[in-house]
Amino acid sequence: MENYWYLGRWARIPVSMHWTVLLALPWLWLMMGDWLAALIASAAYFVLLVAHESGHALMARWRGLAVQGITLSGLHGETSHDYPRTPRDDVLIAWSGVGAQFLILLLALAAEYALPDVASREVEVFAAPVLMVFTRWNLFLMIVALLPIGPMDGHRAWRIIPMIRQSLGRGRSSGKVVKLDAGKRRQLQQKSEKAAADIIQKLGKKK
């Protein structure tokens, strides 16, 4: 593919990267003003992109779909896989990328909380840019991924809302019980007895 670099096969899945991924380095340098911190943060950003697409790939395989390839781009990537068998599969695959990012966010927040007690100066130099990407940049990318437009995951992920509503509606309808007060039950019983008596009378006349 034009403007893509082939990175090899990971877990038997061919992976390619678009040149726009490299734009993270100058952007981070402008933010941080330090080349070492920018390089470390760029590596963390690459890990975040890989984690997102790996989430899609793992979920697709778990749902029994073959994965043809992964491409990484500047703000998002693409995981090519077989067409989902059900709408539920499609929604699960759409959410799995952000789900992988959310796990990284939780781990990063836990590390950020524990870091002041155990970190040395050398650890902080490495950890600070990594945690910045795994928290603030991570949240930004999650929001972008869930936008309900174009190629973003949100275009399919938010279909979960009507699916939940439909499921809840079925649950209410299947569990609905009609309650009758004593007067209505008595009326129904009288009507049933009268109808049974009429049938017996008619059968008796035929004899």
Secondary structure, DSSP 4 states (H G I P E B T S, - for coil): -TTEEEEEEETTEEEEEEGGGGGHHHHHHHHHS-HHHHHHHHHHHHHHHHHHHHHHHHHHHHTT--EEEEEE-SS-EEEEEPPPSSHHHHHHHHHHHHHHHHHHHHHHHHHHHHHHHH--HHHHHHHHHHHHIIIIIHHHHHHHHT-SSTTSTHHHHTTHHHHHHHHHHHHHHHT------HHHHHHHHHHHHHHHHHHHHHHHHH-
